[in-house]
């Protein structure tokens, strides 16, 4: 009988092991496509002032939000990017909040498509200074982190904590998830969805190749699997299909102990240059990547959930938040295995960055709307909502109390032996961070194009390193010229 192997949602304390947190993709932050990853955004308006300079001084400190809330009905606008299962749940939460909150708050939700679409719209609004069109709350992945920080219209979590004397509010959230949204000494938002990247396996294909008691864990293992599939008469089966991008490269460079860009992948300041050249980590990764392709084990194409679900691909890396949807789509056609993120080589550390999206607020200059916005953010990140959202999607709950919620415990009870996400986060190096750069959209596509070209045009690793150094450093330099401090 075919078994569906489900992933246990990560336990709360595990995330504390991942100091820097992470990306993207996807909707979650799926690294397979820019729209779902944490690496696609437009360059923010050059004239904007940093959030840390724009808002704290303007906010009176120590207000009691309950003194404002309930004084009169108030409407706030919420931009979100939740779709599929997550979208259904988001609609439920908004309906519940509107019907049951005691303060007369009405949330007008607007679905803005993929994260990149929402970020592009945000940039357009800010560039045109049409500030009345800004939402009060926005669901944002790392594609929008820089533009939000430099918008001059941010009402950051630090601002809210100061205004409402609410420092203790942050104690309920997972430290590493919060750290994902701590940028340049500012807590920008509160995480809503958290995920990591894991490896999915077609266990039936692996069994046909003789892999009955193990799964591929390194690039070299993928090569061996390909050879075994061919020997078993499964020439049409694809061992692995992928094109690296910003979040996946951050994972693999991070496994090798390096960073893609300086300032700890842009988590401690504005990234200005590549950091993976001098330490040799980019060269090591590209060498192992090209070896997979030259052996016929790697298809130089974006990873496709559809191909995996159709049983054409043996190994796929994707967001842990897709576990539920993938299991449902496969529907027992083959056994689905889930394990830790593929490692570059035997010397590489295990693990992958924490990805996901946060809820950020904008300064409407209306005290009642800002208080209502913070109340809504706290609701969406409450223990009950987070537990329900995790159980229904596969995201990791960001509220530490969620693990005691019946909805979360039901998932743990149903799949007690499958703890791939838990185990991965347990061994992920604390130094591993996702990438935050200003020109994130162009950066994302440049990485994908340059590495794809290496394989398509049979370039050497040395040539590709030089090309990537020129292209990516050029993007960073142009961003700094256009956005001086």
C-alpha positions in Angstrom: 0.0 0.0 0.0 1.3 3.4 -0.9 2.0 5.6 2.0 1.9 9.3 2.1 4.9 10.6 4.0 4.0 13.9 5.6 6.3 16.3 7.3 5.8 17.2 10.9 5.6 20.9 11.4 8.6 22.2 13.2 8.5 22.4 17.0 8.7 25.9 18.4 12.0 25.8 20.1 13.7 24.4 17.0 13.6 27.7 15.2 15.5 29.4 18.0 18.5 27.5 16.6 18.4 29.4 13.4 19.7 32.8 14.3 19.4 34.7 11.0 16.2 33.1 9.6 15.5 33.5 6.0 13.8 33.8 2.7 11.9 32.9 -0.1 10.7 31.9 -1.6 7.5 31.5 -1.4 4.6 32.0 -0.9 5.6 30.9 1.1 9.0 31.2 -0.3 9.3 28.5 -2.7 12.7 28.7 -4.4 11.4 27.3 -7.7 10.1 30.6 -9.0 10.7 34.2 -8.4 7.1 34.9 -7.6 7.2 32.5 -4.7 10.7 33.1 -3.5 12.3 35.7 -1.3 14.3 37.3 -4.0 12.2 39.3 -6.4 11.5 43.0 -5.9 11.9 46.4 -7.6 14.4 48.9 -6.5 12.9 51.3 -3.9 12.5 55.0 -4.7 15.8 56.7 -4.3 14.4 59.7 -2.5 12.8 57.8 0.3 14.1 58.1 3.9 14.9 55.0 6.0 12.0 53.9 8.2 14.2 54.2 11.3 14.5 57.9 10.5 11.0 58.6 9.3 8.6 57.3 11.9 9.8 56.8 15.5 10.3 60.4 16.3 6.8 61.2 14.9 5.0 58.7 17.2 3.9 59.7 20.6 5.0 57.0 23.0 3.0 55.1 25.6 -0.5 55.3 24.2 -3.0 52.7 25.3 -4.5 51.3 22.0 -7.6 50.3 23.8 -8.3 53.9 24.6 -8.6 54.4 20.8 -10.1 51.1 19.7 -13.8 50.9 20.1 -14.3 54.6 20.3 -15.8 54.4 16.8 -15.9 51.9 13.9 -12.8 51.9 11.8 -11.8 50.3 8.4 -8.4 49.2 7.4 -7.0 47.9 4.1 -5.0 44.7 4.0 -3.0 43.6 0.9 -2.2 39.9 0.9 -0.7 37.3 -1.4 -2.2 34.2 0.1 -3.6 31.8 -2.5 -4.7 28.1 -2.8 -5.1 26.5 0.6 -3.5 29.5 2.3 -5.9 31.8 0.5 -8.9 29.9 1.7 -7.7 30.1 5.2 -6.9 33.8 5.0 -10.4 34.5 3.8 -11.7 32.5 6.9 -9.5 34.5 9.3 -10.5 37.8 7.9 -14.2 36.9 8.1 -13.7 35.7 11.6 -11.9 38.8 12.7 -14.4 41.2 11.1 -17.3 39.3 12.8 -15.9 38.8 16.2 -13.4 41.6 17.1 -14.8 43.8 19.9 -13.6 47.1 18.5 -15.7 47.6 15.4 -12.7 47.0 13.1 -13.4 46.0 9.5 -10.6 44.7 7.4 -11.0 45.3 3.7 -8.8 42.6 2.1 -7.3 42.9 -1.3 -5.5 40.0 -3.0 -2.5 41.4 -4.8 -1.3 38.2 -6.6 2.2 37.0 -6.2 4.7 38.7 -3.8 6.5 40.2 -6.7 3.3 41.8 -8.0 2.5 43.3 -4.6 6.0 44.6 -4.3 5.9 46.2 -7.8 2.6 47.8 -6.9 4.0 49.1 -3.6 7.0 50.7 -5.4 4.7 52.4 -7.9 2.5 53.9 -5.2 5.6 55.1 -3.3 7.3 56.4 -6.4 4.2 58.4 -7.3 3.8 59.6 -3.7 0.2 58.4 -3.8 0.4 57.6 -0.1 -3.4 57.5 0.3 -3.3 54.3 -1.7 -1.0 52.5 0.7 -2.5 49.7 2.6 -2.6 49.7 6.4 -1.2 46.2 6.6 0.6 44.2 4.0 1.7 40.6 3.7 5.2 40.9 2.4 8.1 38.5 1.7 11.7 39.5 1.5 11.2 41.0 -2.0 9.7 44.1 -0.4 12.0 44.3 2.7 14.3 47.0 1.3 11.6 49.2 -0.3 9.6 49.0 2.9 12.5 50.0 5.1 13.4 53.0 2.8 9.8 54.0 2.1 9.5 56.8 4.8 6.0 55.5 5.4 6.7 52.5 7.5 5.0 52.0 10.8 7.4 49.3 12.0 6.9 46.9 14.9 9.5 48.9 16.8 7.2 51.9 16.3 4.2 50.0 17.5 6.0 48.6 20.5 7.1 52.1 21.5 3.8 53.7 20.9 1.8 51.1 22.8 4.3 50.2 25.5 4.0 46.6 24.1 7.6 45.2 24.3 6.2 42.0 25.9 4.1 41.3 22.8 7.2 40.1 21.0 8.0 37.5 23.7 5.4 35.1 22.1 7.1 34.8 18.8 9.9 32.5 17.7 13.2 34.4 17.9 14.5 33.2 14.6 11.3 34.0 12.8 11.5 37.5 14.2 15.1 37.8 13.2 14.1 37.3 9.6 12.4 40.6 9.8 15.0 42.4 11.8 16.9 44.6 9.4 19.5 47.3 10.1 18.6 47.3 13.8 14.9 47.7 13.2 12.1 45.1 13.7 10.2 45.7 10.5 7.3 43.3 10.8 5.9 40.2 12.5 6.3 36.9 10.7 3.0 35.4 9.6 4.2 32.3 7.6 7.5 30.6 8.1 9.0 27.7 6.1 12.2 26.1 5.1 13.3 24.3 2.0 13.3 20.5 2.0 13.8 17.7 -0.5 10.9 15.7 -1.9 11.5 12.2 -3.2 9.5 9.9 -5.5 10.1 6.8 -3.4 8.8 4.5 -6.1 11.3 5.7 -8.6 14.1 5.4 -6.0 13.0 1.8 -5.2 13.1 0.9 -8.9 16.7 2.1 -9.0 17.5 0.0 -6.0 17.4 2.8 -3.4 15.2 1.1 -0.9 16.9 2.0 2.3 18.3 5.5 1.7 17.7 8.7 -0.3 20.1 11.0 -2.1 21.6 13.5 0.2 24.3 15.1 -1.9 24.9 16.1 -5.5 27.1 13.1 -5.9 24.2 10.9 -4.7 22.0 12.4 -7.4 24.6 11.4 -10.0 24.6 7.9 -8.6 20.8 7.8 -8.6 20.7 8.8 -12.3 23.1 6.0 -13.2 21.0 3.5 -11.2 17.8 4.7 -12.9 19.3 4.2 -16.3 20.6 0.8 -15.3 17.1 -0.1 -14.2 15.6 0.9 -17.5 14.2 4.2 -16.3 16.0 6.4 -18.8 13.1 8.7 -19.1 13.0 9.5 -15.4 14.7 12.8 -14.4 16.9 12.5 -11.4 16.9 16.2 -10.6 15.6 19.4 -12.2 16.6 22.9 -11.1 18.1 26.3 -11.9 19.6 28.0 -8.9 18.4 31.5 -7.8 19.0 33.8 -4.9 17.4 31.8 -2.1 18.7 28.4 -3.2 22.2 29.7 -3.8 22.1 31.2 -0.3 21.3 27.7 1.0 24.1 26.0 -0.9 26.7 28.7 -0.2 25.6 28.7 3.4 26.1 25.0 3.6 29.7 25.6 2.6 30.2 28.2 5.3 29.9 31.3 3.2 27.6 34.1 2.3 26.5 35.2 -1.2 27.0 38.9 -0.4 28.7 40.8 2.3 27.1 42.2 5.5 26.1 38.6 6.3 24.0 38.3 3.2 22.7 41.8 3.8 21.2 41.1 7.2 23.4 43.6 9.0 23.6 46.4 6.5 23.3 47.2 2.8 25.1 44.6 0.7 27.7 46.1 -1.6 29.6 43.2 -3.1 29.7 39.4 -3.5 31.3 37.5 -0.6 31.4 34.1 -2.2 34.3 34.8 -4.6 37.3 35.2 -2.4 36.4 32.4 -0.1 36.0 29.9 -3.0 32.5 28.8 -2.1 30.9 29.9 -5.4 33.6 28.0 -7.3 33.0 24.9 -5.2 29.3 25.0 -5.7 29.5 25.6 -9.5 32.0 22.7 -9.8 29.6 20.3 -8.1 26.6 21.7 -10.0 28.3 21.3 -13.4 29.3 17.8 -12.5 25.7 16.8 -12.0 24.7 18.3 -15.4 27.7 16.7 -17.2 26.7 13.3 -15.8 23.2 13.7 -17.1 21.7 13.7 -13.7 20.5 17.4 -13.8 18.0 18.9 -16.2 18.8 22.6 -16.7 15.2 23.9 -16.1 13.3 25.4 -13.3 12.0 22.9 -10.8 8.4 22.0 -11.5 6.0 20.7 -8.9 3.8 19.5 -11.8 6.6 17.3 -13.2 7.2 15.9 -9.8 3.5 15.3 -9.1 3.3 13.6 -12.5 6.0 11.1 -11.5 8.6 12.3 -14.0 11.1 13.6 -11.5 12.8 11.6 -8.7 14.2 14.4 -6.6 12.8 17.9 -6.1 13.7 20.7 -3.7 10.8 22.9 -2.6 9.3 24.7 0.3 8.2 22.8 3.3 5.0 24.8 3.1 4.0 22.8 0.0 4.0 19.4 1.7 0.2 19.3 2.1 -0.6 20.4 -1.4 1.9 18.0 -3.0 0.6 15.0 -1.0 -2.9 15.9 -2.0 -2.0 16.3 -5.6 0.0 13.0 -5.8 -3.0 11.4 -4.0 -1.3 8.1 -3.4 -0.1 7.6 -7.0 3.4 7.1 -5.6 5.0 7.3 -2.2 6.3 10.7 -1.4 9.3 11.1 0.8 10.5 14.3 2.5 14.0 14.8 3.8 16.6 17.4 4.5 17.8 19.9 1.8 20.3 18.4 -0.7 23.9 19.1 0.3 26.5 20.3 -2.1 29.0 17.6 -1.1 29.9 15.4 1.9 31.8 18.3 3.5 28.8 20.7 3.4 26.7 21.3 6.4 23.1 20.2 6.5 20.3 22.7 6.4 18.6 25.6 4.6 17.5 29.1 5.6 14.1 29.9 7.1 11.8 31.6 4.6 8.4 33.1 4.6 6.4 36.3 4.8 5.6 38.9 7.4 2.9 41.4 8.2 4.1 45.0 8.0 2.2 48.1 8.7 2.2 51.6 7.1 1.9 55.0 8.7 -1.5 56.3 7.7 -1.0 59.2 10.2 -4.4 58.1 11.6 -4.0 56.9 15.2 -7.1 54.8 15.2 -6.2 53.0 12.0 -2.7 52.3 13.2 -4.0 50.8 16.5 -6.5 48.7 14.5 -3.8 47.5 12.2 -1.7 46.4 15.1 -4.7 44.6 16.6 -5.2 42.7 13.3 -1.6 41.8 13.0 -1.6 40.4 16.6 -4.7 38.4 15.7 -3.2 36.8 12.6 -0.1 35.9 14.5 -1.9 34.6 17.6 -1.4 31.0 18.8 -4.7 29.7 17.6 -4.6 31.2 14.1 -1.0 30.2 13.7 -1.7 26.6 14.8 -4.6 26.4 12.4 -2.7 27.9 9.5 0.2 25.5 10.1 -2.1 22.5 10.2 -3.8 23.5 7.0 -0.8 24.5 4.9 2.5 23.1 6.2 3.9 26.4 7.3 5.8 26.5 10.6 3.8 28.3 13.3 5.6 31.5 14.5 3.8 31.7 17.8 5.5 29.7 20.6 2.2 28.8 22.2 0.9 27.2 19.0 2.4 23.8 19.9 -0.1 23.5 22.7 -3.0 24.2 20.5 -5.2 21.2 19.6 -5.0 21.8 15.9 -1.3 21.7 15.9 -1.2 18.7 18.3 -3.5 16.8 15.9 -1.0 17.1 13.2 1.8 16.0 15.4 -0.3 13.0 16.6 -1.2 12.0 13.0 2.4 12.0 11.8 4.7 11.6 14.8 7.5 9.8 13.0 8.0 12.2 10.1 10.0 15.1 11.4 12.0 16.2 8.4 11.5 19.9 9.0 12.2 19.6 12.7 15.4 17.6 12.0 16.6 20.0 9.4 16.2 23.1 11.5 17.9 21.3 14.3 21.1 20.9 12.3 21.0 24.1 10.3 24.0 26.3 11.0 23.1 29.4 13.0 25.2 31.4 10.6 23.0 30.6 7.6 21.0 33.6 6.4 18.9 34.4 3.4 19.9 37.2 1.1 18.7 40.7 1.2 19.8 43.0 -1.6 18.4 46.2 -3.0 18.2 45.1 -6.7 16.7 41.8 -5.7 14.6 41.1 -8.8 17.5 41.7 -11.2 19.8 39.9 -8.8 17.6 36.8 -8.8 17.4 36.6 -12.5 21.1 37.3 -13.1 22.0 34.3 -10.8 19.6 32.0 -12.6 20.7 33.2 -16.1 24.4 33.0 -15.5 24.3 29.5 -14.0 22.0 28.3 -16.7 24.3 29.7 -19.3 27.2 27.9 -17.9 25.5 24.6 -18.7 23.8 25.6 -21.9 27.0 27.0 -23.5 29.5 24.7 -21.8 31.3 27.5 -20.1 34.0 26.6 -17.6 33.5 27.2 -13.9 36.2 29.8 -13.9 34.5 31.8 -16.7 31.2 31.6 -14.9 32.7 32.9 -11.7 34.1 35.9 -13.5 30.8 36.5 -15.3 28.8 36.3 -12.1 31.2 38.6 -10.3 30.9 41.2 -13.0 27.1 40.9 -13.4 26.1 40.7 -9.7 28.6 43.3 -8.4 27.5 45.5 -11.2 23.9 45.3 -10.0 24.9 46.1 -6.5 27.1 49.0 -7.5 24.4 50.5 -9.7 21.9 50.2 -6.8 24.3 52.0 -4.5 24.8 54.8 -7.0 21.1 55.2 -7.4 20.4 54.9 -3.7 23.1 56.8 -1.8 23.0 56.8 2.0 
